[in-house]
């Protein structure tokens, strides 16, 4: 799915926010790391949201991925679907996105 998103939106020079819901049980941590490293030079932010799951693997350690040009991903684990109604959920999403946009601006990646 991440590769498909990049095929469609990767060439745009406008910022793109991808909300990626998952229950965990990821197929391949190294593939996710590879995509995050490669896409860190594009204005695409991956906000992973874990819902009702376990075994989130690399998503629990996004800050430890070396080689990224920008901090282009964040992970938020939710215990309940009702958390979507919580203002803290949206505040976290907007805080993560705002920090990333500031980084893009500093690195002159926005056209």
Secondary structure, 3 states (H helix, E strand, C coil): CHHHHHHHHCCCCCCEEEEEEEEECCCCHHHHHHHHHHHCCCCEEEEEEEEEEECCHHHHHHHHCCCCCCCCEEEEEECCHHHHHCHHHHHHHHHHHHHHHHHHHHCCCCC
